[in-house]
Amino acid sequence: MGIWVKRAMKQDDSAQHDDTVASFDKRLETARLKAGLVAKPKSDRDRSPDDNPLTMAMRLGSEMVGALAIAVVIGYGLDRLLDTAPWFMIGLVPIGAAAGILNVFRAAGSSRPNTKPKD
């Protein structure tokens, strides 16, 4: 009868040991995530839309076209309103192009990861 009691006690101890190991692993993983030592696993919802190169290309193209289109519409509207035929449009197109290029640089720069070496 004594052998059966010892075996039952060993099984209880191993189950308790497994619980403490699992608890420790969970706490260790949580601490690593808080310290920033392990990147959080990305689910489909957490992924940035800029991860896809085609999406980024479409975004950069639309940034440029959008800025130019807005400049042309404003220039055309002012020319019609003030009867100054192409002068406002001629003046606002370079400003729109510069704004579009600036937007493209901002959008492209925000998608790149920080690659500066740590000192």
C-alpha positions in Angstrom: 0.0 0.0 0.0 2.9 2.4 0.7 4.1 2.2 -2.9 0.7 3.4 -4.2 0.8 6.4 -1.9 4.3 7.4 -3.0 3.3 7.2 -6.7 0.2 9.4 -6.0 2.3 11.9 -4.2 4.8 12.0 -7.1 2.0 12.6 -9.6 0.7 15.5 -7.5 4.2 17.0 -7.1 4.8 16.8 -10.9 1.5 18.5 -11.6 2.3 21.3 -9.1 5.8 21.6 -10.7 4.2 22.0 -14.2 1.9 24.7 -12.9 4.8 26.7 -11.3 6.9 26.4 -14.5 4.0 27.5 -16.7 3.4 30.4 -14.3 7.1 31.4 -14.3 7.2 31.2 -18.1 4.2 33.5 -18.4 5.6 36.0 -15.9 9.0 36.0 -17.7 7.4 36.6 -21.1 5.3 39.5 -19.6 8.5 41.0 -18.1 10.4 40.7 -21.4 7.5 42.4 -23.3 7.4 45.3 -20.8 11.2 45.7 -21.0 11.1 45.8 -24.8 13.3 42.8 -25.2 10.9 40.8 -27.3 8.8 42.3 -30.1 5.1 41.8 -29.7 3.7 39.3 -32.1 1.8 41.1 -34.8 -1.7 39.9 -35.6 -3.4 40.9 -38.8 -5.1 43.8 -37.0 -1.8 45.1 -35.6 0.0 45.2 -38.9 0.6 48.5 -40.5 -0.9 49.1 -43.9 2.5 50.4 -45.0 3.9 46.9 -44.7 2.9 46.2 -48.2 5.1 47.9 -50.9 2.2 48.2 -53.3 0.2 50.0 -50.7 3.1 52.4 -50.0 3.5 53.1 -53.8 -0.1 53.9 -54.2 -0.1 56.2 -51.1 3.0 58.1 -52.4 1.4 58.5 -55.8 -1.8 59.7 -54.4 0.0 62.2 -52.1 1.6 63.8 -55.1 -1.4 63.8 -57.4 -3.6 65.1 -54.6 -1.4 68.1 -53.8 -1.2 69.0 -57.5 -4.9 68.6 -58.1 -5.8 70.9 -55.1 -3.3 73.5 -56.4 -4.8 73.4 -59.9 -8.4 73.6 -58.6 -7.6 76.6 -56.3 -5.7 78.3 -59.1 -8.4 77.8 -61.6 -11.1 79.0 -59.1 -9.2 82.1 -58.3 -8.5 82.8 -62.0 -12.2 82.5 -62.8 -13.2 84.6 -59.8 -10.8 87.4 -60.4 -10.6 87.1 -64.2 -6.9 86.8 -64.2 -6.7 83.9 -66.7 -3.8 81.6 -66.1 -1.8 83.5 -63.6 -3.0 82.0 -60.3 -2.9 78.5 -61.8 0.7 79.1 -63.0 1.7 80.4 -59.6 0.0 77.7 -57.6 1.1 74.6 -59.6 4.8 74.9 -58.4 3.6 75.4 -54.9 1.3 72.3 -55.2 4.2 70.3 -56.6 6.5 71.4 -53.7 3.8 70.5 -51.2 3.3 67.1 -52.9 7.0 66.3 -52.9 7.2 67.3 -49.2 4.2 65.0 -48.4 5.9 62.2 -50.3 9.1 62.6 -48.3 7.2 62.7 -45.0 5.2 59.6 -45.9 8.2 57.7 -47.2 10.3 58.6 -44.1 7.6 57.5 -41.6 7.4 54.0 -43.1 11.1 53.2 -42.7 12.2 51.6 -39.5 14.7 53.5 -37.3 18.1 52.0 -38.5 20.4 54.2 -36.4 23.1 52.2 -34.7 22.9 52.2 -30.9 25.9 53.6 -29.1 
